[in-house]
C-alpha cells in the first residue's frame, strides 16, 4: 500500500494528473485494499467484496477504492482482458451507472503509442490497480471541471516536459 500511496502523492496529486484526487486524499476518503490474489478469479472475488463495501459505505467516509493486485495480472494484455470481467461484475451486481472501474498498471500503454512513450505514465502505477469510482463523484467533478479533455491534454504536456528521467526521479515504482 505504501508504494501506491507514494505514487498517488507524487504523481497523481503531485503532478496534478487528476485535479480531483487531492481533496479525497486529504479527507482520507480513499480506501486502499491490497489483494492477496494470485489468479484473476481470486482478484474478481476481491473486486466483488470491494464493490459491496464501497456501495455500503457513506461517500463522506469512503469516496473511492484502489484495489491493488501485486500478485497477479503482471502482463498488461492479461490485465486488459480482466477489465472486461470487472465491468461484467459491475453490471451483474446492478451497479452500472453507480460505480465505474478505472485502471492503472506498471505496463500501461495507450493504443497507438510505443511502450516507452512517456505519456503512458499518466496511467502507470507500481502494481496492477483497479480504481472503483462512484459515478456521482464523477458527475460532480465534471460539473466543476466541464472540459475533462483539457485534463488529458495537460497531462500529456506535463509528462512530455518531465521526460523519462524526471519520471524515474519520482521514485514511484515498487519498493521490492
C-alpha positions in Angstrom: 0.0 0.0 0.0 2.9 2.4 0.8 4.1 2.2 -2.8 0.6 3.0 -4.2 0.2 5.9 -1.7 3.6 7.2 -2.7 2.7 7.0 -6.4 -0.6 8.8 -5.7 1.0 11.6 -3.8 4.0 12.1 -6.1 2.3 11.7 -9.5 -1.5 11.8 -9.4 -1.6 14.6 -6.9 2.0 16.0 -7.2 1.9 16.4 -10.9 -1.8 17.2 -10.8 -2.7 14.4 -13.2 -6.1 14.3 -11.6 -7.3 17.6 -10.2 -10.0 15.7 -8.1 -7.6 13.4 -6.2 -6.2 15.8 -3.7 -9.4 16.5 -1.9 -10.3 12.9 -1.3 -6.8 12.1 -0.3 -6.6 15.0 2.2 -10.0 13.9 3.7 -8.8 10.3 3.9 -11.7 9.1 1.8 -9.6 6.8 -0.3 -9.7 3.1 0.7 -6.6 1.1 -0.2 -7.0 -2.6 -0.5 -4.0 -4.8 -1.2 -5.3 -8.1 -2.7 -3.6 -11.3 -1.9 -4.9 -12.7 -5.2 -2.6 -14.7 -7.4 -5.2 -15.5 -10.0 -7.7 -13.4 -11.9 -10.5 -15.4 -10.3 -9.3 -14.5 -6.8 -9.0 -10.9 -7.8 -12.5 -10.9 -9.2 -13.7 -12.2 -5.8 -11.8 -9.4 -4.1 -13.3 -6.9 -6.6 -16.8 -8.1 -5.7 -16.1 -7.6 -2.0 -14.7 -4.1 -2.5 -17.7 -3.2 -4.7 -20.1 -4.3 -1.9 -18.1 -2.4 0.7 -17.9 0.8 -1.3 -21.6 0.9 -2.0 -22.4 0.1 1.6 -20.2 2.9 2.9 -21.2 6.6 3.0 -19.3 8.6 0.4 -18.2 11.0 3.1 -16.3 8.2 4.7 -15.2 6.2 1.6 -15.4 8.1 -1.7 -13.3 5.7 -3.7 -11.3 2.5 -3.6 -7.9 1.5 -5.0 -7.7 -2.3 -5.3 -4.1 -3.2 -5.7 -3.0 -6.5 -7.1 0.7 -7.1 -6.7 0.4 -10.9 -7.1 -1.3 -11.2 -10.4 -2.1 -9.7 -13.8 1.5 -8.5 -14.4 1.0 -8.8 -18.2 -0.7 -5.7 -19.4 -2.7 -7.5 -22.1 -3.9 -10.0 -19.5 -4.9 -7.1 -17.2 -6.9 -5.5 -20.1 -8.7 -8.7 -20.7 -9.5 -8.9 -16.9 -11.1 -5.4 -17.1 -13.9 -6.8 -19.2 -14.7 -9.3 -16.3 -14.6 -6.5 -13.9 -17.1 -4.5 -15.9 -19.4 -7.6 -16.3 -19.3 -8.0 -12.5 -20.4 -4.4 -12.1 -23.3 -5.0 -14.5 -24.2 -8.3 -12.8 -24.4 -6.6 -9.4 -26.7 -3.9 -10.8 -24.0 -1.2 -10.3 -23.7 0.1 -13.8 -24.2 3.9 -13.5 -23.3 3.7 -9.9 -19.7 2.5 -9.9 -17.1 2.9 -12.7 -13.9 1.0 -13.0 -10.7 2.8 -14.0 -7.4 1.1 -14.3 -3.7 1.6 -13.7 -0.8 -0.8 -14.5 3.0 -0.7 -14.5 3.0 -1.5 -18.2 0.0 0.7 -19.2 0.1 1.5 -22.9 -2.3 3.7 -24.7 -3.4 2.4 -28.1 -1.2 3.8 -30.9 1.8 4.6 -28.6 5.1 2.9 -28.2 5.7 1.1 -25.0 8.3 3.7 -23.9 6.2 6.7 -24.8 6.3 8.9 -21.6 2.6 9.8 -22.0 1.7 6.2 -21.0 3.0 7.1 -17.5 -0.3 9.0 -16.8 -1.8 5.6 -16.2 1.2 3.7 -14.8 1.2 2.6 -11.2 3.6 0.5 -9.2 1.2 -2.6 -9.4 -1.9 -3.6 -11.3 -4.6 -1.4 -9.7 -8.3 -1.2 -10.1 -9.9 2.1 -9.2 -13.5 2.0 -8.1 -15.2 5.4 -8.6 -18.6 6.5 -7.7 -20.5 7.8 -10.7 -22.0 10.6 -8.6 -18.4 11.8 -7.8 -17.5 11.8 -11.5 -20.7 13.8 -12.3 -19.8 16.4 -9.6 -16.2 16.5 -10.9 -17.4 17.1 -14.5 -19.7 19.9 -13.3 -16.7 21.5 -11.5 -14.4 20.9 -14.5 -16.6 20.9 -17.6 -13.8 20.3 -20.1 -12.3 16.9 -19.0 -10.4 16.6 -22.3 -8.3 19.5 -21.1 -7.1 17.3 -18.2 -5.9 14.7 -20.6 -4.1 17.2 -22.8 -2.5 18.9 -19.8 -1.3 15.5 -18.6 0.4 14.7 -21.9 2.2 18.1 -21.8 3.2 17.6 -18.2 4.7 14.1 -18.9 6.5 15.3 -22.0 8.1 18.2 -20.1 9.0 15.8 -17.3 10.5 13.2 -19.6 11.7 9.7 -18.7 14.5 10.9 -16.4 12.1 13.1 -14.5 9.6 10.2 -14.2 12.3 7.9 -12.9 13.4 10.6 -10.4 9.9 10.5 -8.8 10.7 7.0 -7.5 7.2 5.7 -7.9 7.9 2.0 -8.7 7.5 -1.0 -6.5 9.8 -0.8 -3.5 10.8 -4.5 -3.6 
